[in-house]
Amino acid sequence: MFGPSTSQVSDARAALARDFEVNSERNDYLLNRILFKYEYGEDVKDVFNMRPSLRPDQCRVTARRGAHASNTNRYVKVTLVPETN
């Protein structure tokens, strides 16, 4: 099977946990998360109980869904070039 290994998922979970720990000390981050929860009718208490729950099998399923949805014929290629004086 293709997809991330258990150690890769473990590393990603650790990174997400670190990000949450750092971000949860910032008021702007918390405000944005709370507003998001209200806007989408979700439980605001979840903002303070976030735990990464990645599993390799979930990553594989999500990747398969994304592979079906990604049609490169629907992309637009944009190239930035510097202005000329």
C-alpha atoms as an extended CHARMM CRD file, in Angstrom:
* protein
*
        85  EXT
         1         1  MET       CA              0.0000000000        0.0000000000        0.0000000000  PROA      1               0.0000000000
         2         2  PHE       CA              1.0880000000        3.5270000000       -0.6900000000  PROA      2               0.0000000000
         3         3  GLY       CA              0.9190000000        6.3740000000        1.7430000000  PROA      3               0.0000000000
         4         4  PRO       CA              2.7750000000        7.6760000000        4.7380000000  PROA      4               0.0000000000
         5         5  SER       CA              4.5530000000        5.3460000000        7.0830000000  PROA      5               0.0000000000
         6         6  THR       CA              3.6420000000        5.1380000000       10.7400000000  PROA      6               0.0000000000
         7         7  SER       CA              6.7260000000        7.1720000000       11.6450000000  PROA      7               0.0000000000
         8         8  GLN       CA              5.8160000000        9.8860000000        9.1290000000  PROA      8               0.0000000000
         9         9  VAL       CA              2.3260000000       10.1380000000       10.5990000000  PROA      9               0.0000000000
        10        10  SER       CA              3.8070000000       10.2110000000       14.0970000000  PROA      10              0.0000000000
        11        11  ASP       CA              6.1210000000       13.0740000000       13.0810000000  PROA      11              0.0000000000
        12        12  ALA       CA              3.2120000000       14.9850000000       11.5490000000  PROA      12              0.0000000000
        13        13  ARG       CA              1.1200000000       14.4960000000       14.6840000000  PROA      13              0.0000000000
        14        14  ALA       CA              3.9760000000       15.8110000000       16.8300000000  PROA      14              0.0000000000
        15        15  ALA       CA              4.3600000000       18.8510000000       14.5610000000  PROA      15              0.0000000000
        16        16  LEU       CA              0.6200000000       19.5810000000       14.7200000000  PROA      16              0.0000000000
        17        17  ALA       CA              0.6630000000       19.2910000000       18.5040000000  PROA      17              0.0000000000
        18        18  ARG       CA              3.6270000000       21.6970000000       18.7150000000  PROA      18              0.0000000000
        19        19  ASP       CA              1.8910000000       24.1590000000       16.3770000000  PROA      19              0.0000000000
        20        20  PHE       CA             -1.2560000000       24.0440000000       18.4660000000  PROA      20              0.0000000000
        21        21  GLU       CA              0.6960000000       24.5440000000       21.6800000000  PROA      21              0.0000000000
        22        22  VAL       CA              2.4500000000       27.6120000000       20.2880000000  PROA      22              0.0000000000
        23        23  ASN       CA             -0.6100000000       29.0460000000       18.5240000000  PROA      23              0.0000000000
        24        24  SER       CA             -2.9540000000       28.5290000000       21.4700000000  PROA      24              0.0000000000
        25        25  GLU       CA             -0.9860000000       31.1620000000       23.3630000000  PROA      25              0.0000000000
        26        26  ARG       CA             -1.8050000000       33.7790000000       20.7200000000  PROA      26              0.0000000000
        27        27  ASN       CA             -5.0780000000       35.6760000000       21.1030000000  PROA      27              0.0000000000
        28        28  ASP       CA             -5.5400000000       36.2250000000       17.3650000000  PROA      28              0.0000000000
        29        29  TYR       CA             -5.2870000000       32.4830000000       16.7090000000  PROA      29              0.0000000000
        30        30  LEU       CA             -7.8210000000       31.6510000000       19.4160000000  PROA      30              0.0000000000
        31        31  LEU       CA            -10.1990000000       34.3750000000       18.2540000000  PROA      31              0.0000000000
        32        32  ASN       CA            -10.0930000000       33.0900000000       14.6780000000  PROA      32              0.0000000000
        33        33  ARG       CA            -10.6950000000       29.4940000000       15.7860000000  PROA      33              0.0000000000
        34        34  ILE       CA            -13.6250000000       30.5320000000       18.0170000000  PROA      34              0.0000000000
        35        35  LEU       CA            -15.1740000000       32.6200000000       15.2310000000  PROA      35              0.0000000000
        36        36  PHE       CA            -14.8000000000       29.7080000000       12.8210000000  PROA      36              0.0000000000
        37        37  LYS       CA            -16.5850000000       27.3610000000       15.2420000000  PROA      37              0.0000000000
        38        38  TYR       CA            -19.4540000000       29.8290000000       15.7270000000  PROA      38              0.0000000000
        39        39  GLU       CA            -19.7530000000       30.4780000000       12.0010000000  PROA      39              0.0000000000
        40        40  TYR       CA            -20.0520000000       26.7850000000       11.1800000000  PROA      40              0.0000000000
        41        41  GLY       CA            -22.1980000000       25.8510000000       14.1770000000  PROA      41              0.0000000000
        42        42  GLU       CA            -19.5210000000       23.7080000000       15.8030000000  PROA      42              0.0000000000
        43        43  ASP       CA            -18.8310000000       23.3340000000       19.5120000000  PROA      43              0.0000000000
        44        44  VAL       CA            -16.5410000000       26.1650000000       20.6440000000  PROA      44              0.0000000000
        45        45  LYS       CA            -15.1710000000       23.9860000000       23.4560000000  PROA      45              0.0000000000
        46        46  ASP       CA            -13.3600000000       21.9710000000       20.7860000000  PROA      46              0.0000000000
        47        47  VAL       CA            -10.9850000000       24.9090000000       20.2560000000  PROA      47              0.0000000000
        48        48  PHE       CA             -9.3210000000       24.0860000000       23.5420000000  PROA      48              0.0000000000
        49        49  ASN       CA             -9.4260000000       20.2910000000       23.1330000000  PROA      49              0.0000000000
        50        50  MET       CA             -7.7460000000       19.9180000000       19.7620000000  PROA      50              0.0000000000
        51        51  ARG       CA             -5.6810000000       16.7670000000       19.4510000000  PROA      51              0.0000000000
        52        52  PRO       CA             -4.1650000000       15.6190000000       16.1900000000  PROA      52              0.0000000000
        53        53  SER       CA             -5.7400000000       12.2900000000       15.2950000000  PROA      53              0.0000000000
        54        54  LEU       CA             -3.9400000000       11.3650000000       12.0990000000  PROA      54              0.0000000000
        55        55  ARG       CA             -3.6340000000        7.7100000000       11.2230000000  PROA      55              0.0000000000
        56        56  PRO       CA             -1.8590000000        6.2540000000        8.1870000000  PROA      56              0.0000000000
        57        57  ASP       CA             -5.0570000000        4.6190000000        6.9070000000  PROA      57              0.0000000000
        58        58  GLN       CA             -6.9360000000        7.9540000000        7.0800000000  PROA      58              0.0000000000
        59        59  CYS       CA             -4.1560000000        9.6330000000        5.1020000000  PROA      59              0.0000000000
        60        60  ARG       CA             -4.3770000000        6.9640000000        2.3890000000  PROA      60              0.0000000000
        61        61  VAL       CA             -8.1560000000        7.3240000000        2.0720000000  PROA      61              0.0000000000
        62        62  THR       CA             -7.9110000000       11.1040000000        1.8920000000  PROA      62              0.0000000000
        63        63  ALA       CA             -5.1190000000       10.9220000000       -0.6790000000  PROA      63              0.0000000000
        64        64  ARG       CA             -7.1920000000        8.5860000000       -2.8560000000  PROA      64              0.0000000000
        65        65  ARG       CA            -10.1540000000       10.9760000000       -2.7230000000  PROA      65              0.0000000000
        66        66  GLY       CA             -7.9100000000       13.8730000000       -3.6330000000  PROA      66              0.0000000000
        67        67  ALA       CA             -6.3780000000       11.9640000000       -6.5310000000  PROA      67              0.0000000000
        68        68  HSD       CA             -9.8170000000       11.4310000000       -8.0310000000  PROA      68              0.0000000000
        69        69  ALA       CA            -10.7580000000       15.0730000000       -7.5590000000  PROA      69              0.0000000000
        70        70  SER       CA             -7.5830000000       16.5680000000       -8.9720000000  PROA      70              0.0000000000
        71        71  ASN       CA             -8.0490000000       17.0590000000      -12.6750000000  PROA      71              0.0000000000
        72        72  THR       CA             -5.0070000000       18.8890000000      -14.0000000000  PROA      72              0.0000000000
        73        73  ASN       CA             -6.9940000000       20.0300000000      -17.0400000000  PROA      73              0.0000000000
        74        74  ARG       CA             -8.8200000000       22.4150000000      -14.7170000000  PROA      74              0.0000000000
        75        75  TYR       CA             -5.6870000000       24.1880000000      -13.4310000000  PROA      75              0.0000000000
        76        76  VAL       CA             -4.4810000000       27.6130000000      -14.4740000000  PROA      76              0.0000000000
        77        77  LYS       CA             -0.7520000000       28.1710000000      -14.7300000000  PROA      77              0.0000000000
        78        78  VAL       CA              0.3290000000       31.6260000000      -13.6480000000  PROA      78              0.0000000000
        79        79  THR       CA              3.8430000000       32.9750000000      -13.9950000000  PROA      79              0.0000000000
        80        80  LEU       CA              5.0060000000       36.1350000000      -12.2710000000  PROA      80              0.0000000000
        81        81  VAL       CA              7.5980000000       38.1620000000      -14.1500000000  PROA      81              0.0000000000
        82        82  PRO       CA              9.3570000000       41.3180000000      -12.9460000000  PROA      82              0.0000000000
        83        83  GLU       CA              8.1770000000       44.6440000000      -14.2770000000  PROA      83              0.0000000000
        84        84  THR       CA             10.3000000000       46.3450000000      -16.8530000000  PROA      84              0.0000000000
        85        85  ASN       CA             11.2070000000       49.9860000000      -16.2980000000  PROA      85              0.0000000000
